[in-house]
Amino acid sequence: MLRDITLGQYYQTDSIIHRLDSRVKIMATMLFIISLFMVKNFIGYIAAGLFLVAIIRISHVPFKFMIKGMKAILFLLIITVGFNLFLTPGEPLITLWKLTITREGVVLAVSMAIRLSFLIIGSSIMTLTTTPNNLTDGMEALLNPLKKIKVPVHEIAMMMSIALRFIPILLEETDKIMKAQIARGADFESGNLIRKAKNLVPLLVPLFISAFRRANDLAMAMEARCYRGGENRTKMKPLKYYKRDYLAYVITFAYLAFVISVGRVFLKI
Amino acid sequence: MAIIVDHVSYIYEKDTTMAVHALEDVNIQIPDGQFIGLIGHTGSGKSTLVQHLNGLIKPSQGTLYYNGEDYYSQGFDMKKLRSKVGLVFQYPEHQLFEADVFSDVCFGPKNLGLSKSEVELRAYAALKQVGLEDENFYQSPFDLSGGQKRRVAIAGVLAMKPDVLILDEPTAGLDPKGRDEILDQIARLREETGVTVILVSHSMEDVAKYVDRIIVMNKGCVLFDDAPKQVFRSYQKLEEVGLAAPQVTYIMHEINDKVFPVNMDVTTLEEAKNEILQAMKR
């Protein structure tokens, strides 16, 4: 029932993108997002599109999985496009009753749609090719300088990885409890909003209890193995840059430079 | 013929790289009043199968019938089916949620739309059937012991008065005493009410004593479907799929091979004792 959710899900396969250091992937994703907002014309979007397509091809992740993430923002996308299309002042193209579509509106709506979808696809490549544990490791390493100003970086990273680890477990648990209650005649689908919210009680109470029980067990298991925070803690697989990682940085910066310079050289279309 | 499973297959995560064939072409007929043991190793598809019987999972292929009606035909009352085919999940105590034991057991019958007095009568009867003391009725279910919690959860399904009672590993995680108590209670319940019982387990020992028929699942297929005696005869085959016949079967085979001839078709300790005593007289 709940198996279809792919929020930040990892797609298991082997590719150079999968093997890249997670720090590189986080940085590259951020630079890619920045580049999307530096783009000034359609040549820039074509460049960004080609860059994305190339990465997707190299990553061996089926395109279907990228699209799955898009479904979540489809509604947002439609609203954004709609507002930009009808509410941008400028040279009118078509007038439908009281709504006017302007030339500027069309340009803005299209570029907004491209930006948003590229942004989602770009970040889903990162989560699809990096295990959650690797991702938090990378975050921890990148945020490490903040330790100087007493930010509990390790603790935050640990909390994040535990939270990520628990998502599938809790989903499975929800599925199980839901089925058990349906078998007892519970109804989670029909009725109005208040009725529906009330019907969730038989699901939420056992779910919370089991979440607390699991948290308690985990805390005890960690303490039993002498976990006491990040101090002097070593890693089984320390993050290390290889040649491919430097190469990936070079390619990303080259791409960013290209997008920026294209924006400067060519005039607005 | 209460339930018919006709050429049912089920695939988890269909159309992805993670696709798993949980059931493959399963055919089973479950007549009224039988006591059936459904046995299989972890991941053999037994839990998936019982969820099909309750209409919680729709088969990828094949058809299910309850009293001749197709589960997924137009106008089939799924809610009624779920009241008639009661399913007790693994670790059912994890689904308790009410403030006290009695209201939790009322949840099932209340969902059937019965009157308040009928609901309470059924809940009371169900709690009595599983042998819970009156003094526990208004306690929080979370204050009870593990075995008591499980009995409350089973009562929650019994209160719906099912014609077919399916129990998925009802003894998992219980100590030997708790296990025997629960199984004895189920056997007694069946004698009293004539309800069809399907007992899911991975332990032959548990079911051998009670059931009339054993269905062995392996890798999503039905491997054996016969009376316990017949099934235990192929104990070597059972071992191949990671199961075992009850210990008495092994003892009887050893005695037969090394001491004196005995009838090896015994399933319980009691039968074994009688058989050995008789063989010694011969």
Interface residues (C-beta under 8 A of the other chain):
Chain A: R3 Q12 K176 I177 K179 A180 Q181 I182 A183 R184 G185 A186 D187 V201 P202 V205 P206 I209 S210
Chain B: Y12 E13 T17 Q51 N54 L56 K79 R82 S83 G86 L87 F89 P92 H94 Q95 L96 F97 F107 G108 K110 N111 L112 F142 G156 V157 M160
